[in-house]
Amino acid sequence: MRDVEAAKAHGADGVAVGVLLASGAIDAVRTRALVLAAAPLTVTFHRAFDQVPDPGAALRTLVDLGVRRVLTSGGGPRALDRLAELRALVAAAGESIQVVAAGGVRAEHVAELARGT
């Protein structure tokens, strides 16, 4: 919470957060508090997302909480190796939240990632 408040106070355009429960599910209570504290900044959920047991449900939770984008490798160490999973997340997200490929992404991977998702 202090980091979100500091980023906001220092003029950041947005923040990245990621809070999970012991089960691996999104901690909706704490995430909601961070989103509210960050307003009007854009909130991105970081790669903690890759640990969730049900990515589809987690994506819906993030949308409901007001998170604008999620960083994910599709559940593996490298996004490039998880194109099918990323494609499914992008389809599930529609226009409601941005899915951003993250994890081992290099400039030379961008074209393949764009084709794959």
Secondary structure as UniProt FT lines:
FT   HELIX           2..9
FT   TURN            10..11
FT   STRAND          14..17
FT   TURN            22..23
FT   HELIX           28..38
FT   TURN            39..40
FT   STRAND          42..45
FT   HELIX           47..51
FT   HELIX           55..65
FT   STRAND          69..72
FT   HELIX           79..82
FT   HELIX           83..93
FT   TURN            94..95
FT   STRAND          98..101
FT   HELIX           107..109
FT   HELIX           110..116
//
